């Protein structure tokens, strides 16, 4: 390997050349000069061809590229991940390639891409198996190769569960172990490092209380403070211990891993419980037939410590009077004398049970009481009696559903027990289906009459049970023998009409074609009556508004059409009526029948006329319509088509609506003139209307279409509308009616507004009554102050009230404005601004005004003609309450129009009067 710089070789070369140049001056060394010169040139050439080895960059162990030295990798890195990139260079700039090898026999975990140097993980890592990997990395430029041995460290991930060292296990613990004492130490290890290798312990209780606790760090298992083990309550405890690590990173997520194991604790019994008597309290009986040595009763006790039970020793303490004895090992109490020598009827004896140690010593003991009763012998069981003596079977027949609480009188039962006292006391029970019957009395002493009552009448149904079987049971109460007796009771039920017929459905849906002939079947209804015999016979009938066209067979329930019935879906397609199912006694039920008449395509489409005339404006549509009397689609859905036109390809028609229009290229009359030589621009089009039924029907009509341009119609849109609707008079009448209705509504609206406006201003529309008289007008005489005001004519005088130039004329007398004047005979003229005139009443008026002047003559009038009387307002005008001053705008134009209108009305009235 050459480590010398090329420049040093050149420098030496030039030095040798200089020496050779000096020697060349010498003649004798001329040949030597040339030889040395050739040697130096060769050496220079060799020096210029020197090659240096490539090398790796050392970027440190935190870098992801370099020579892989001290690189660390997590053990949970997925296989196939690019983990590193080898990076180096060649001093001469030659292309380098990378290599990666392992020691012989070692597992190859990585693979390198020679050109890029990218290293890929090809085997799974496990730090717990191998925590470092030695790798030989190499770099070469083709001539020189550099190899380095590096170490890759495998970093830990939390992928290991804690492992128990001493679980599962079986542990024996004495039951007298102290509360809080340590009984076991659980060991578990986790091969992970850091927090993932730390282990804590827990007990899994599943929500149940436990007598044990564990130290979470040390794993020491203890009995909880305040808790004690008890062999007699529980001999075995199963404890589930959970070991959990501290958690750590795994595949980019925080992961906590745990393991569980079971520790079985057997509780060892110790001597801490006295004997226990089994089956207390104890009662024994001495009967009249007992003899000495007879076994009266046996007591039994066992060691309270169940682990290693000890023998029991029995003894009698007191209360025996020397007439009873007990076997010390078996606990059998026996009679020592005859019952006739017993002085008491009841004996309360104390029996002692003691534990016997292996050495034969008596240890812990327990005492119980045994009650011995001297009784007569119970040798007679209860017995049921009928009318003819003892009997164990009773039968009867009755109708179903008897009244609740009724006594079943067909059964005569007596029960008797010949024993005396408590031996003759027994209970009676009735056992059978449901709670249909109950028995009284339920407790009997010696003898009683048995009575059976109905409790659930609804369940005694003939349709459910044709007969009922009950068991009558008598059992002694206070006797050890518990003698008993039974008797069977069989009740045969008779049917009654207790059910109405019931349809199989609440409603029936039927469909029938409209061309069905009379007598066709529609639907069959079914009703059943669970009653038997003639009560179960069902008769059908129909009724309702839709039942006129149908009949029903009274026995079979088949509904069919009347012979004369003709169903037409176009006339009526839906029928519904009720069907009635009735039994022989009139009990019935109803169901509803819905009949749909299926429409058939039996009507072809029809035009109103066979020849139609239409006027078409260029750019507008002409619509034709045909009617199909079929009831429903697709039989009444019509398609339109053009069958013939001359010339062709002029019109298009909408198949659904029947709208005819010109082709899109026909936009003026000039184009039409180019198509045909006819001057009237009229075409006859044959249009076909065809329904979509099966089979399909069609009809045709000839439509004569006159084509014109929109500008030829005068009168604007209204004329166009009338032109287009000339064949539809109903459309024209509808438009006229709409216009008239709109005008009426506007008039009513304006009148309402005017009325409300006048009402707010306290105006009253006048009710005028004009009377023409041939008599001269009535004149008034105004008396002096203090005299009566009299009217010469007693009749009612009509005085007109009108407003003219802010003055009010009352019978020719002017008055100031804003004064209400009512002139009616019989009313007084009040001194205020409201004036009334009353005939025959006294009133003191203020000084009378000047005599009123007569109204001027009407235009064209003659002296002597009757004066024109102005109509007045009849009624009383309420006094106007003072209102606040408001600036109400006044429309001067409206005032002027109203004044002019009034003037013209006055002139017309004057002309009529003249």
Buried (B, 14 or more C-beta within 10 A) or exposed (E): EEEEEEEEBEEBBEEBBEEBEEBBEEEEBEEEBEEBBEEBEEBBEEBEEBBBBBBBBBEEBEBEBBBBBBBEBBBBBEEEEEBBBBBBBBEEEBEBBBBBBBEEEEEEBBEBBBEEBBBBBEEEBBBBEEBEBEBBBBBBBEEBBBEBEBBBEBBBBBBBBBBBEEBEBEEEBBBBBEEEEEBBEBBBEBBBBEBBBBBBBBBEEEEEEBBBBBBEEEBBBBBEEEBEBBBBEEBEBEBBBBBBBBBBBBEEEEBEBBBBBEBBBBBBBBBEBBBBBEEEEBEBBBBEEBEEEBEBBBBBBBBBBEBEEBEBBBBBEEBBBEBBBBEBEEBBBBBBBBBEEBEEEEBEBBBBBBBBEEEEEEBBBBBBBBBBBBBBEBEBBBBBBBEEEEBEEBEBEBEBBBEEEEEBEEBEBBBBBEBEEBBBBBBBEBEBEEEBBBBBEEEBBBBBEBBBBBBEBEBBBBBEBEEBEBEBBBBBBEBEEEBEBBBBBEBEBEBBBBBBBBBEEEEBEBEBEBBBEEEBEBBBBBBEBBBBEEBBEBBBBBEBEBBEBBBBEEEEBBBBBEEEBEBBBBEEBEBBBBBBBBBBEEBBBBBBBBBBBBBBBBBBBBBEEEEBBBBBBBEBBBBBBBEBBBBEEBBBBBBBBBEEBEEEEBBEBEEEEBBBBBEEEBEEBEEBEEBBEEEEBEBEBBBBBBBBBEEBBBBBBBBEBBBBEEEEBEEEEEEBBBBBBEBEEEBEEEBEEEEEEEEEEEEEEEEEEEEEEEEEEEEEEBEEEEEEEEEEBBEBEBEEEEEEBEBEBEEBBBBBBBEEEEEBBBBBBBBEEEEBBBBBBEBBBEEEEBBBBBBEEEBEBEEEEEEBEEBEEBEEBEEEEEBBBBBBBEEEBEEEEEEEEEEEEEEEEEEEEEEEEEEEEBEEBBEEBE
